[in-house]
Amino acid sequence: MNTLSSHVLDTTLGKPVAGLPLTLYTPAGTTVTSVTDADGRCRDWQDTVFTAGEYRLRFACEAYLRSTHGETFYPFIDISFILGDQDSHFHVPLLISPFGFSSYRGS
């Protein structure tokens, strides 16, 4: 069975982002909302079964970036990715700052 996690880090401060809302969009058209924990990690997708297909994570970063840095160019960041059927763990890290972001397939 596939599993999914995410991790959000503020590259300006060099710290994890706690309490950041995320929305997962599944291939079936359903959405699941979650939030990062105190270490900026998210593993709670309720009872989602991660079948093969195209997914999207929306990171609602505007409130955090405005309250922490005073401004931002990005109200949210969407990352689309494809999960295979190989029974793997998939990790989607997000590195954010008020005017830039980066992501990659983590482990």
C-alpha distances in whole Angstrom, upper triangle without the diagonal:
4,7,10,14,17,21,24,27,31,32,36,35,33,31,28,28,27,27,26,25,22,21,18,18,15,16,17,20,19,19,18,21,20,23,23,23,27,25,24,20,18,15,15,14,15,12,11,8,7,8,10,13,16,16,19,19,23,24,28,30,33,34,33,35,38,38,38,39,42,40,37,37,33,33,29,27,24,22,20,17,15,11,10,8,8,4,7,8,11,14,17,20,23,27,30,33,36,36,33,30,27,23,21,18,18,16
4,7,10,14,17,21,24,27,29,32,32,30,28,25,25,25,25,23,22,19,18,15,16,13,14,16,18,17,17,16,18,18,20,20,21,24,23,21,18,15,12,14,12,14,12,10,8,5,7,8,11,13,13,15,16,19,21,24,26,30,31,30,31,35,35,34,36,38,37,34,33,30,29,26,23,21,18,16,13,12,8,8,7,7,5,5,6,7,11,13,17,20,23,26,30,32,33,30,26,23,20,18,14,14,13
4,7,11,14,17,21,24,26,29,29,27,25,21,21,21,21,20,19,16,16,13,15,13,15,17,18,17,16,14,16,15,17,16,17,20,19,18,14,12,9,10,9,12,11,9,8,6,9,11,13,14,13,14,14,17,18,22,23,27,28,27,28,32,32,31,33,35,34,31,31,28,27,24,21,19,17,16,13,13,10,11,11,11,8,7,5,6,8,11,14,17,21,23,27,30,30,27,24,21,18,16,13,13,11
4,7,11,14,17,21,22,26,26,23,22,18,18,18,18,17,16,13,13,10,13,12,14,16,17,16,14,13,14,12,14,13,15,18,16,14,11,9,7,9,8,11,12,10,10,8,11,12,13,13,11,12,11,14,15,18,20,23,24,23,25,28,28,27,29,31,30,27,27,24,23,20,18,16,13,13,11,12,9,12,13,13,11,9,6,5,6,8,11,14,17,20,23,26,27,24,20,18,15,14,11,10,10
4,7,10,14,17,19,22,22,20,18,14,14,15,15,14,14,11,12,11,14,14,17,19,19,18,16,13,13,11,11,10,12,14,13,11,7,6,5,8,9,12,14,12,13,11,15,16,16,15,13,13,11,13,13,16,17,21,22,20,22,25,25,24,26,28,27,25,25,22,22,18,16,15,13,14,13,14,12,15,16,16,14,11,8,6,5,6,8,11,14,17,20,23,24,22,18,16,13,12,11,9,9
4,7,10,14,16,19,19,17,15,11,11,12,13,11,12,10,11,11,14,15,18,20,20,19,16,14,13,11,10,8,10,13,11,8,6,5,7,10,11,14,16,15,16,14,17,18,18,16,13,12,9,11,10,13,14,18,19,17,18,22,22,21,22,25,24,21,22,19,19,15,13,13,11,13,13,15,14,17,19,19,17,14,11,9,5,5,5,7,11,13,17,19,20,18,14,13,10,11,10,9,10
4,7,10,12,15,15,13,11,8,8,10,11,10,12,11,14,14,17,19,22,24,23,22,19,17,15,12,10,8,9,11,8,5,4,6,9,12,14,17,19,18,20,18,21,21,21,19,16,15,12,13,11,13,13,17,17,15,16,20,20,18,20,22,22,20,20,18,18,15,13,14,13,15,15,18,18,21,23,22,20,17,14,12,8,7,5,6,8,11,14,17,19,16,13,12,10,11,11,9,11
4,7,9,12,12,11,9,6,6,8,10,8,11,10,14,15,18,20,23,25,24,23,20,18,15,13,10,8,10,11,9,5,6,9,12,14,16,19,22,21,22,21,24,24,23,21,18,15,12,12,9,11,10,13,14,11,12,16,16,14,16,19,18,16,17,15,15,13,11,13,13,16,17,20,20,23,25,25,24,21,17,15,11,9,6,5,6,7,11,13,15,13,10,10,10,12,13,12,14
4,6,9,9,7,6,4,6,9,12,10,13,14,17,18,21,24,27,29,28,26,23,21,19,16,14,10,12,11,9,7,9,12,15,18,19,23,26,24,26,24,27,27,26,24,21,19,15,15,12,13,11,14,15,12,12,15,15,13,14,17,17,15,17,15,16,15,13,15,15,18,19,22,23,26,28,28,27,23,20,17,14,12,8,6,5,6,9,12,14,12,10,10,10,13,15,13,15
4,6,6,6,5,6,6,10,13,11,15,15,19,21,23,26,29,31,30,29,25,23,21,18,15,13,14,13,11,9,12,15,19,21,22,26,29,27,29,27,30,30,29,26,23,21,17,16,13,14,10,13,13,10,9,13,13,10,10,14,14,13,14,13,15,14,14,16,17,20,22,25,26,29,32,31,30,27,24,21,17,15,11,9,6,5,6,9,11,10,9,11,12,15,18,17,19
4,5,5,7,9,10,14,16,15,18,18,22,23,26,28,31,33,32,31,28,26,24,22,19,16,17,16,14,12,15,18,21,24,25,29,31,30,31,29,32,31,30,28,25,22,19,19,15,16,13,15,16,13,11,15,15,12,12,15,15,14,15,15,17,16,15,18,18,21,22,26,27,30,33,32,31,28,25,22,18,16,12,10,6,6,6,9,11,9,9,10,12,15,17,17,19
4,6,8,11,11,15,17,16,19,20,24,26,28,31,34,36,35,33,30,29,26,24,21,18,19,18,16,15,18,20,24,26,28,31,34,33,35,33,35,35,33,31,28,25,22,21,17,18,14,15,16,13,10,13,14,10,9,13,13,12,14,15,17,17,17,20,20,24,26,29,30,33,36,36,35,31,28,26,22,19,16,13,9,8,6,8,10,10,11,13,15,18,21,20,23
4,5,9,10,13,16,15,19,21,24,26,29,32,35,37,35,34,31,29,26,23,20,17,17,15,14,13,16,20,23,25,27,30,33,32,35,33,36,36,35,32,29,26,23,22,18,18,15,16,16,13,11,14,13,9,10,13,15,15,17,17,19,19,19,22,22,26,27,30,31,34,37,36,35,32,28,26,22,20,16,14,11,10,9,11,13,13,14,15,17,20,22,21,23
4,7,10,13,16,16,19,20,24,25,28,31,33,36,35,33,30,28,25,23,19,16,16,14,12,12,15,18,21,24,26,29,32,31,33,31,34,34,33,31,28,25,22,22,18,19,16,18,18,14,14,17,16,13,13,17,18,17,19,19,20,20,19,22,21,25,26,29,29,32,34,34,32,29,25,23,19,18,14,13,10,10,10,13,15,14,13,14,15,17,20,18,20
4,7,9,13,13,17,18,22,23,27,29,32,34,33,31,28,25,23,20,16,13,13,10,9,8,12,15,18,21,23,26,29,28,30,29,32,32,32,30,27,24,21,20,17,17,15,17,16,13,13,16,15,12,13,17,18,17,20,19,20,19,18,21,21,24,25,28,28,31,33,33,31,28,24,22,18,17,13,12,10,10,11,14,16,16,14,15,16,18,20,18,19
4,6,10,10,13,15,18,20,23,25,29,31,30,28,24,22,19,16,13,9,9,8,6,5,8,11,15,17,19,22,25,25,27,25,29,29,29,27,23,21,18,17,14,15,13,16,15,12,12,16,15,12,14,18,18,17,19,18,18,17,16,19,18,22,22,25,25,28,30,30,28,25,21,19,15,14,11,10,9,10,12,14,17,16,14,14,14,16,18,16,17
4,7,6,10,12,16,18,21,24,27,29,27,25,22,19,16,14,10,7,8,7,7,5,8,11,14,16,18,21,24,23,26,25,28,29,28,26,22,20,16,15,11,11,9,12,12,8,10,13,12,10,13,16,16,15,17,15,15,14,14,17,17,20,22,25,25,28,30,30,28,25,22,20,16,14,11,10,10,9,11,13,16,15,13,14,15,17,19,17,19
4,6,9,11,15,17,21,24,27,29,27,25,21,18,15,12,8,5,5,5,6,5,8,10,13,14,16,19,22,22,25,24,28,29,28,26,23,20,17,15,12,12,11,14,12,9,12,14,13,12,15,17,18,17,20,18,17,16,16,18,19,22,23,26,26,29,31,31,29,26,22,20,17,16,14,13,13,13,14,16,19,18,17,18,17,20,21,19,20
4,6,9,13,16,19,22,26,27,25,22,18,16,12,9,6,5,6,7,9,7,9,10,13,13,15,17,20,21,24,23,27,28,28,25,22,19,15,14,11,10,10,12,10,9,12,14,13,13,16,18,18,17,20,17,15,14,15,17,19,21,23,26,26,29,31,31,29,26,23,21,18,17,15,14,15,14,16,17,20,20,18,19,19,21,22,21,22
4,7,10,13,16,19,23,24,22,20,16,14,11,8,5,5,8,10,11,8,9,9,13,13,14,17,20,20,23,22,25,26,25,23,19,16,12,10,7,7,7,10,9,7,10,13,12,12,15,16,16,15,17,14,12,11,12,14,15,18,20,23,23,27,29,29,27,25,22,19,17,14,13,11,13,12,14,14,17,17,15,16,16,19,20,19,21
4,7,10,13,17,20,21,19,17,13,11,7,6,4,7,10,13,14,11,11,10,12,12,12,14,18,17,20,20,23,24,23,20,17,14,10,8,6,6,8,10,10,10,12,14,14,15,18,19,18,16,17,14,12,10,11,12,14,17,19,21,22,25,27,28,26,24,21,19,17,15,14,13,15,14,16,17,19,18,16,18,17,19,20,20,22
4,7,10,13,17,18,16,14,10,8,6,5,6,8,11,14,15,11,11,9,11,10,10,13,16,14,17,16,19,20,19,17,13,10,7,6,5,6,9,12,13,12,15,17,17,18,20,21,20,18,18,14,12,10,10,10,11,13,15,18,18,22,24,25,23,21,18,16,14,12,12,11,14,14,17,18,19,18,15,16,15,17,17,17,19
4,7,10,13,14,12,10,7,6,4,6,8,11,14,18,18,15,14,11,12,11,9,12,14,12,15,15,17,18,17,14,11,8,6,5,7,8,12,14,15,16,17,20,20,21,23,24,22,20,20,16,14,11,11,9,11,12,14,16,17,20,22,24,22,21,19,16,15,13,14,14,17,17,20,20,21,20,17,18,16,18,18,19,21
4,6,10,11,10,8,5,5,6,8,11,13,16,19,19,16,14,11,11,11,8,11,12,10,12,11,13,14,13,11,7,6,5,7,9,11,14,17,19,19,20,23,24,24,26,27,25,22,22,18,17,13,12,10,10,10,11,13,13,17,18,20,19,18,16,13,13,12,14,14,18,18,21,22,23,21,18,18,16,17,16,17,19
4,7,8,6,6,5,7,9,12,14,16,20,23,23,20,18,15,15,14,11,13,14,11,12,11,13,13,11,9,6,5,6,8,11,14,17,19,21,21,23,25,26,27,28,29,27,24,23,19,18,14,13,10,10,9,11,12,13,16,18,20,19,19,18,15,15,14,17,17,20,21,24,24,25,23,20,20,17,18,18,19,21
4,5,5,5,6,8,11,14,17,19,22,25,25,22,19,16,15,14,11,13,12,9,10,8,9,10,8,7,5,7,9,12,15,17,20,23,25,25,26,29,30,30,32,33,31,28,27,23,21,18,16,13,12,10,10,10,10,13,14,17,17,17,16,14,16,15,18,19,22,23,27,28,28,26,23,22,19,19,18,19,21
4,5,7,10,12,15,17,21,22,25,29,28,25,23,20,18,18,14,16,15,11,11,9,8,8,6,6,6,9,12,14,18,20,23,26,28,28,29,32,33,34,35,36,33,30,29,25,24,20,19,15,14,11,11,10,10,12,13,17,17,17,17,16,18,17,20,21,25,26,29,30,30,28,25,23,21,20,19,21,22
4,6,9,12,15,18,21,24,26,30,30,27,24,21,20,18,15,15,14,11,11,10,10,11,9,9,9,12,14,16,20,22,25,27,29,30,31,33,35,35,37,37,35,32,31,27,26,22,21,18,17,14,14,13,13,15,15,19,18,20,20,18,20,20,23,24,28,29,32,32,33,31,28,27,24,24,22,24,25
4,7,10,13,17,20,22,25,29,29,26,24,21,20,18,15,16,15,12,13,13,13,13,11,10,9,10,13,14,18,19,23,25,26,27,29,30,32,33,34,35,32,29,28,24,23,20,19,16,16,14,15,14,15,17,18,22,21,22,21,20,21,20,23,23,27,27,30,30,30,29,26,26,23,24,23,25,26
4,7,10,13,17,20,23,26,27,24,22,18,17,15,12,12,12,10,11,12,13,14,13,12,10,11,12,13,16,18,21,23,25,25,27,29,30,31,33,33,32,29,28,24,22,19,19,16,16,15,16,16,16,18,19,22,21,21,21,19,20,19,22,22,26,26,29,30,30,29,26,26,23,24,23,24,25
4,7,10,13,16,19,23,23,20,19,15,15,13,10,11,12,10,12,13,14,16,14,13,10,10,10,10,13,14,18,20,21,22,24,26,27,28,29,30,28,26,25,21,19,16,16,14,14,14,15,16,16,19,20,23,21,21,20,18,18,17,19,19,23,23,26,26,27,26,23,23,21,22,21,22,24
4,7,10,13,16,20,20,18,16,12,12,9,6,7,9,8,11,12,15,17,16,15,11,11,10,10,12,13,17,19,20,20,23,25,25,26,28,29,28,25,25,21,19,16,16,14,15,15,16,17,16,20,20,22,21,20,18,17,17,16,18,18,22,22,25,26,27,25,23,23,20,21,20,21,22
4,7,11,13,17,18,15,14,10,11,9,7,9,12,11,15,15,18,20,19,17,13,12,10,9,10,11,14,16,16,17,19,21,22,23,25,26,25,23,23,19,17,14,15,14,15,16,17,19,19,22,23,25,23,22,19,18,17,16,17,17,20,20,22,23,25,24,21,21,20,21,21,21,22
4,7,10,13,14,12,10,7,9,6,7,8,12,12,15,16,19,21,20,19,15,13,10,10,10,11,13,16,16,15,18,20,20,21,23,24,24,22,23,19,17,15,15,15,15,17,18,20,19,22,24,25,22,21,18,17,15,14,15,15,18,18,21,22,24,23,20,20,19,20,20,19,20
4,6,10,11,9,8,6,9,8,10,12,15,15,18,18,22,23,23,21,17,15,12,11,9,10,11,14,13,12,15,18,17,17,20,22,21,20,21,18,16,14,14,15,16,18,19,21,21,25,26,27,24,22,19,17,15,14,14,14,16,16,18,19,22,21,18,19,18,20,20,19,20
4,7,7,5,5,5,8,9,11,14,17,17,20,19,23,24,24,22,18,16,13,12,10,11,11,15,14,12,15,17,17,16,19,21,21,19,21,18,17,15,15,16,16,18,19,22,21,24,26,26,24,21,18,16,14,13,12,12,13,14,16,18,21,19,17,17,16,18,18,16,17
4,5,5,5,6,9,10,13,15,18,19,21,21,25,26,26,25,21,20,16,16,14,14,14,18,16,14,17,19,18,17,20,23,23,22,24,21,20,18,18,19,19,22,22,24,24,27,28,28,25,23,19,18,15,15,14,14,16,16,19,21,23,22,20,20,19,20,20,18,18
4,6,7,10,12,13,17,18,22,22,25,25,28,30,30,28,25,23,19,19,16,16,16,18,17,14,16,19,17,16,19,21,23,22,24,22,21,20,20,22,22,25,25,27,27,30,31,30,28,25,21,21,17,17,15,15,16,16,18,20,23,22,20,21,20,21,22,19,20
4,6,9,12,14,17,19,22,22,24,24,27,28,28,27,24,22,18,19,16,17,16,19,18,15,17,20,18,16,19,22,23,22,24,22,22,20,19,21,20,23,23,25,25,28,29,28,26,23,19,18,15,15,12,13,13,15,17,20,22,21,18,18,17,19,19,16,16
4,7,10,12,15,18,21,20,23,22,25,26,26,24,20,18,15,15,12,13,12,16,15,12,14,17,16,15,17,20,20,19,21,18,18,16,16,17,17,20,20,23,22,25,27,27,25,22,18,16,13,12,10,10,11,12,14,17,19,18,15,15,14,16,16,15,16
4,7,9,12,15,18,17,19,18,22,23,23,21,18,17,13,14,12,14,14,18,18,15,17,20,20,18,21,23,23,22,23,20,20,17,16,17,16,18,18,20,19,22,24,23,21,18,15,13,10,10,9,10,12,14,17,19,22,20,17,16,14,15,15,13,13
4,6,8,11,14,14,16,15,19,20,20,19,16,14,11,13,11,13,14,18,18,16,18,21,21,20,23,25,24,23,24,20,19,17,16,15,15,16,16,18,17,20,22,22,19,17,13,12,10,10,10,11,14,16,19,21,23,21,18,17,15,16,15,13,14
4,6,9,11,11,13,12,16,18,19,18,15,15,12,15,14,16,18,21,21,20,22,25,25,24,26,29,28,26,27,24,23,19,18,17,16,17,16,18,16,18,19,19,16,14,11,11,9,11,12,14,17,19,22,25,26,24,21,20,17,17,15,14,13
4,6,9,9,12,13,16,19,19,19,16,15,13,15,14,16,18,22,21,20,23,25,25,25,27,29,29,27,28,24,23,20,19,18,18,18,18,19,17,20,20,21,18,17,14,13,13,14,15,17,20,21,24,26,28,26,23,22,20,20,18,17,17
4,6,6,9,10,13,16,16,16,13,13,11,13,14,16,19,22,22,21,24,26,26,26,29,30,30,27,28,24,22,19,18,17,16,16,16,17,15,18,18,19,17,16,14,13,13,14,16,17,21,22,25,27,28,26,23,22,20,20,18,18,18
4,6,9,11,15,18,18,18,16,16,15,16,17,19,21,24,24,24,27,29,28,29,31,33,32,30,31,27,25,22,22,20,20,20,19,20,18,20,20,21,18,18,16,16,17,17,19,21,24,25,28,30,32,30,27,26,23,24,22,21,21
4,6,9,12,16,17,18,16,17,16,18,20,22,25,28,28,27,30,32,32,32,35,36,35,33,33,30,28,25,24,22,21,20,20,19,17,19,18,19,16,17,16,16,17,19,21,23,27,28,31,33,34,32,29,28,25,25,23,22,21
4,6,9,12,13,14,12,14,14,16,18,20,23,26,27,26,29,31,31,32,34,35,34,32,31,28,26,23,21,19,18,17,16,15,13,15,15,17,14,15,14,14,15,16,19,21,25,26,30,31,32,30,27,26,22,22,20,20,20
4,6,10,11,13,12,15,15,18,20,23,26,29,30,29,31,34,35,35,36,38,37,34,34,30,29,25,23,21,19,17,16,14,12,13,11,13,11,12,12,13,15,17,20,22,26,28,32,33,34,32,28,27,23,22,19,20,19
4,7,8,10,9,12,13,17,19,22,24,28,29,28,30,33,34,33,35,37,35,32,32,28,27,23,21,18,16,14,12,11,8,9,9,11,9,10,10,10,13,14,18,20,24,26,29,31,32,29,26,24,20,19,16,17,16
4,6,9,10,13,15,19,21,25,27,30,32,31,33,36,37,36,38,40,38,35,34,30,29,25,23,20,18,15,13,10,7,7,6,10,9,11,12,12,15,16,20,22,26,28,32,34,34,31,27,25,22,20,18,19,18
4,7,9,13,15,19,22,25,27,30,32,32,33,36,37,37,38,39,37,34,33,29,29,25,23,19,16,13,11,7,5,5,5,8,9,11,12,12,15,16,20,22,25,28,31,33,33,30,26,24,21,19,16,18,18
4,7,10,13,17,20,23,25,28,30,30,31,34,35,35,36,37,35,32,30,27,26,23,20,16,14,11,8,5,5,7,8,12,13,13,14,13,15,15,19,21,24,26,29,31,30,28,24,22,19,18,16,18,19
4,7,10,13,17,20,22,25,27,27,28,30,32,32,33,34,32,28,26,23,23,19,17,13,11,7,6,4,6,9,12,14,15,15,15,13,14,14,17,18,22,23,26,28,27,24,21,19,17,16,14,17,19
4,7,10,13,16,19,22,24,24,25,27,29,29,30,31,29,25,24,20,20,16,14,10,8,6,5,6,7,11,13,16,16,15,14,11,13,11,15,15,19,20,24,25,25,22,19,18,15,15,13,16,17
4,7,10,13,15,18,20,20,21,24,25,26,26,27,25,22,20,17,16,12,10,7,5,4,6,9,11,14,17,19,19,17,16,13,13,10,13,13,16,17,20,21,21,19,16,15,13,14,13,16,18
4,6,10,12,15,17,17,18,21,22,22,23,24,22,19,18,15,14,10,8,6,5,6,8,11,13,16,19,20,20,18,16,12,11,9,11,10,14,14,18,19,19,17,14,14,11,13,13,15,17
4,6,9,12,14,14,15,17,19,19,20,21,19,16,15,12,10,7,6,4,7,9,12,15,16,20,23,24,23,22,19,16,14,11,12,11,14,13,16,16,17,15,13,14,13,15,16,17,20
4,6,9,11,11,12,14,16,16,17,18,16,14,14,10,9,5,5,6,8,11,14,17,19,22,25,26,25,23,20,17,14,11,11,9,11,10,13,13,15,13,11,12,12,15,16,17,19
4,6,8,8,10,12,13,14,15,16,14,12,12,9,7,5,7,9,12,15,17,21,22,26,28,30,28,26,23,20,18,15,14,12,13,11,13,13,14,14,13,15,15,18,20,20,23
4,6,5,6,9,10,11,11,12,11,9,10,7,6,5,7,10,13,16,19,23,24,28,30,31,30,28,25,21,19,15,14,11,11,8,10,9,11,12,11,13,14,18,20,20,23
4,6,5,6,8,10,10,10,8,7,8,6,4,6,9,13,16,19,22,26,27,31,34,35,34,31,28,25,22,19,17,14,14,11,11,9,11,12,13,16,17,21,23,24,27
4,6,5,6,8,10,10,9,9,12,10,8,9,12,16,18,22,25,28,29,33,35,37,35,33,30,27,24,21,19,16,16,13,12,11,14,15,16,19,20,23,25,25,28
4,6,5,6,8,9,10,9,12,11,10,10,13,16,18,22,24,27,29,32,35,35,34,31,28,25,22,19,17,14,13,10,10,10,13,14,14,17,18,21,23,23,25
4,6,5,5,7,6,6,9,9,9,10,12,16,18,22,24,28,29,33,36,36,35,32,29,26,23,19,17,14,12,9,7,6,10,11,12,15,17,21,23,23,26
4,6,5,4,4,6,10,10,9,12,14,18,21,24,27,31,32,36,39,40,38,36,32,29,26,23,21,17,16,12,10,8,11,14,15,18,21,24,27,27,30
4,6,6,8,10,13,13,12,14,17,20,23,26,29,33,34,37,40,40,39,36,33,30,27,24,21,18,17,14,12,11,14,16,17,20,22,26,28,28,30
4,6,8,10,13,14,14,15,17,21,22,26,28,32,33,37,39,39,38,35,31,29,25,23,20,17,15,12,10,9,13,15,16,19,21,24,26,26,28
4,6,8,11,12,13,15,17,21,22,26,29,32,34,37,40,40,39,36,33,30,26,24,21,17,15,11,9,7,10,13,14,18,20,24,27,26,29
4,7,11,12,13,16,18,22,24,28,30,34,36,39,42,43,42,39,36,33,29,26,23,20,18,14,11,9,12,15,17,20,23,27,29,29,32
4,7,9,10,13,15,19,21,25,28,32,34,37,40,41,40,37,34,31,28,25,22,18,17,13,10,6,9,12,14,18,21,25,28,28,31
4,6,7,10,12,15,18,21,24,28,30,34,37,38,37,34,32,28,25,22,19,16,14,10,8,4,6,9,11,15,18,21,25,25,29
4,7,9,10,14,16,20,23,27,29,33,36,37,37,34,31,28,25,21,19,16,14,11,9,6,5,8,10,14,17,21,24,25,28
4,5,7,10,13,16,20,23,26,29,32,34,33,31,28,25,22,18,17,13,13,10,9,7,7,8,9,12,15,18,21,22,26
4,7,10,14,17,20,24,26,30,32,34,33,31,28,25,22,19,18,14,15,12,12,10,11,12,12,15,16,20,22,24,27
4,7,10,13,16,20,22,26,29,30,29,27,25,21,19,15,15,12,13,11,12,11,12,11,11,13,14,17,19,21,24
4,7,10,13,17,19,23,26,27,27,24,22,18,16,12,12,9,11,9,11,12,12,10,8,10,10,14,16,17,21
4,7,10,13,16,20,23,24,24,22,20,16,15,11,12,10,13,12,15,15,15,13,11,11,10,13,14,17,20
4,7,10,13,16,20,21,21,19,17,13,12,9,10,9,12,13,16,17,16,14,11,10,8,10,11,13,16
4,7,10,13,17,18,19,17,16,13,12,10,12,12,15,16,20,21,20,17,14,13,11,11,11,14,17
4,7,10,13,15,16,14,13,10,11,9,12,13,16,18,22,23,22,19,16,14,11,10,9,12,14
4,7,10,12,13,12,12,10,12,11,15,16,20,22,25,27,26,23,20,17,14,13,11,14,15
4,7,9,9,9,10,8,11,11,15,17,21,23,27,29,29,25,22,19,16,14,11,13,14
4,6,8,8,10,10,13,15,18,21,24,27,30,33,32,29,25,22,19,16,13,15,15
4,6,8,11,11,15,17,21,24,27,30,33,36,35,32,28,26,22,19,16,17,17
4,6,9,11,14,17,20,24,27,30,33,36,36,32,29,26,22,19,15,16,15
4,7,9,13,16,19,23,26,29,33,35,36,32,29,26,22,19,16,16,14
4,6,10,13,16,20,23,26,30,32,32,29,25,22,19,16,12,12,10
4,7,10,13,16,20,23,26,29,30,27,23,20,16,14,10,9,7
4,7,10,13,17,20,23,26,26,23,19,17,13,11,7,7,7
4,6,10,13,16,20,23,23,20,16,14,10,9,6,5,6
4,7,10,13,17,19,20,16,13,10,7,6,6,6,8
4,7,10,14,17,17,14,10,8,6,6,7,6,9
4,6,10,13,13,11,7,6,5,8,10,10,13
4,7,11,11,8,5,5,6,9,12,12,15
4,7,8,6,4,7,9,12,15,16,19
4,6,5,6,9,12,16,19,19,22
4,6,8,12,15,19,22,22,26
4,7,11,14,18,21,22,26
4,7,11,14,18,19,22
4,7,11,14,15,19
4,7,11,12,16
4,7,9,12
4,6,10
4,7
4
